[in-house]
Amino acid sequence: MTIAPGLRAEILIMVERGDTAIKVGSGDVPVLGTPRLLAIAEAATVRAVQDHLAPGQTSVGTKVTLEHRAASPVGTHVEVAAELVEVDGRRLVFEVTARDRRTTVAVATIERVVVDRERFLSGLSR
């Protein structure tokens, strides 16, 4: 399979209480928490390339820059879209945008590296 710029994936969520800054421990307001938003953004990057990796390969996150621009209260629908914009060997760079009906909620750049799953796991210290 080939991994090339232009691969995309979108994830649509409705903000629930479990997604809030209060629930994830990143603040004390009932809006979409930044750590939860990042997790959704990372999931979109994984989804964008998952069907294009060779058997036994996976990708792991290595670098994130995220600007959380607008609050999203419980009940808000947010679409998180990731697009692969650069491939440099095993390094993958994604641009991610999160939007609700009114505004851009967040923008991010996420880098991932393609690894052999078994070799990666065998290198972990236990």
C-alpha positions in Angstrom: 0.0 0.0 0.0 1.1 3.6 -0.6 1.0 6.4 1.9 0.9 9.7 0.1 -0.2 13.3 0.9 -3.9 13.9 0.5 -5.2 11.0 2.6 -8.0 12.3 4.8 -10.4 11.3 7.6 -13.1 13.1 9.5 -14.7 12.3 12.9 -17.9 14.0 13.9 -18.7 14.1 17.6 -21.3 15.6 19.8 -19.7 17.0 23.0 -20.9 15.0 26.0 -20.2 15.5 29.7 -17.4 12.9 29.5 -15.6 15.1 27.0 -15.5 18.2 29.2 -12.6 19.9 30.8 -14.1 19.1 34.1 -14.3 15.4 33.4 -10.9 15.0 31.8 -9.2 17.1 34.5 -7.9 19.9 32.3 -10.1 22.7 33.8 -13.2 23.5 35.7 -15.6 24.5 32.9 -18.2 22.3 31.1 -16.8 22.6 27.6 -14.8 20.3 25.3 -11.5 19.7 27.1 -8.3 20.2 25.1 -7.0 16.7 26.0 -10.2 15.1 24.6 -10.0 17.3 21.5 -6.4 16.2 21.0 -7.4 12.5 21.4 -10.1 12.9 18.7 -7.6 14.7 16.4 -5.1 11.9 16.8 -7.8 9.3 16.1 -8.6 11.1 12.9 -4.9 10.9 11.8 -4.8 7.2 12.6 -8.0 6.6 10.6 -6.6 8.5 7.6 -3.7 6.1 7.1 -4.8 2.8 8.7 -5.9 1.2 5.5 -2.7 2.3 3.7 -0.1 0.7 6.1 1.7 -2.5 5.3 0.7 -5.6 7.3 2.4 -5.4 10.7 2.8 -1.6 10.6 1.2 1.0 12.8 1.9 4.7 13.4 2.8 6.4 16.7 2.4 10.0 17.6 5.6 12.0 18.0 4.8 15.7 18.0 1.7 17.9 18.3 1.0 21.6 18.0 -2.6 22.5 18.8 -4.3 25.8 19.1 -7.7 25.5 20.8 -9.5 28.6 19.6 -13.1 28.3 20.7 -15.1 26.7 23.5 -17.6 24.0 22.6 -20.3 23.4 25.3 -22.1 20.1 25.9 -24.4 19.3 22.9 -22.2 21.0 20.3 -21.4 19.0 17.2 -17.7 19.2 16.3 -16.2 17.8 13.1 -12.5 17.0 13.3 -10.8 16.6 9.9 -7.2 15.4 9.4 -5.3 15.5 6.1 -1.9 14.0 5.5 0.2 16.9 4.1 3.7 15.6 4.1 5.4 12.2 3.9 9.2 12.2 4.7 10.3 8.5 4.8 8.4 7.1 7.8 7.4 10.5 9.2 3.9 11.6 8.5 2.7 15.2 9.0 -1.0 16.0 9.3 -3.0 19.3 9.4 -6.1 19.0 11.5 -9.0 21.3 11.8 -11.9 21.1 14.2 -15.1 23.1 13.4 -18.5 23.5 14.7 -21.4 25.1 12.9 -20.2 28.6 13.6 -16.4 28.7 13.9 -13.1 27.0 13.8 -12.7 25.3 17.2 -9.1 24.3 16.8 -6.2 23.8 14.4 -3.3 21.4 14.9 -0.3 19.9 13.3 0.3 16.3 14.3 3.3 14.2 13.4 3.4 10.4 13.4 6.0 7.9 12.5 5.3 4.5 10.8 6.8 1.6 12.8 6.8 -2.1 12.8 4.3 -3.0 15.6 6.1 -6.0 17.0 9.6 -4.4 16.9 8.1 -1.3 18.6 6.4 -3.3 21.4 9.5 -5.5 21.9 11.6 -2.4 22.6 9.5 -1.3 25.5 11.0 -1.7 29.0 8.8 -3.5 31.4 
